[in-house]
Amino acid sequence: MALTNSPAESLERAQMLANLFQNTPEGIMQSPTSMIGTPDEMIAEIRRREREWGVSQVVFSFQGETVLRRLGETVLSAFKNG
C-alpha cells in the first residue's frame, strides 16, 4: 500500500513498480495485490473492487502509526457506514 499526496505521485510510484514487474502503471494501480493512490483514488479503487469483484474485505500493510492514522482518517472513514 502506498498512500500518496497527489495523482502525480501515485503515477510515479505505479510506474516504478510497472518497470519492475513488466506491467503498465494502470495495471499496477488496478492489481488486486497492491493499492497505490491518494485517499480519493483509494476510495474509488476500493469501490471499484467491491462493484466489479465483489470484494467485501481489504487488508492493508503499512509502516508506522502516522500512515495508519492517515489511512483511517482519509480512506477508511469513507466506509464507516458499510
C-alpha positions, 0 to 999 in steps of 0.5 A, spaced: 500 500 500 502 506 498 498 512 500 500 518 496 499 526 496 497 527 489 495 523 482 502 525 480 505 521 485 501 515 485 503 515 477 510 515 479 510 510 484 505 505 479 510 506 474 516 504 478 513 498 480 510 497 472 518 497 470 519 492 475 514 487 474 513 488 466 506 491 467 503 498 465 502 503 471 494 502 470 495 495 471 499 496 477 494 501 480 488 496 478 492 489 481 488 486 486 495 485 490 497 492 491 493 499 492 497 505 490 493 512 490 491 518 494 485 517 499 480 519 493 483 514 488 483 509 494 476 510 495 474 509 488 479 503 487 476 500 493 469 501 490 471 499 484 473 492 487 467 491 491 462 493 484 466 489 479 469 483 484 465 483 489 470 484 494 467 485 501 474 485 505 481 489 504 487 488 508 492 493 508 500 493 510 503 499 512 509 502 516 508 506 522 502 509 526 502 516 522 500 512 515 495 508 519 492 514 522 492 517 515 489 511 512 483 511 517 482 518 517 482 519 509 480 512 506 477 508 511 472 513 514 469 513 507 466 506 509 464 507 516 457 506 514 458 499 510 
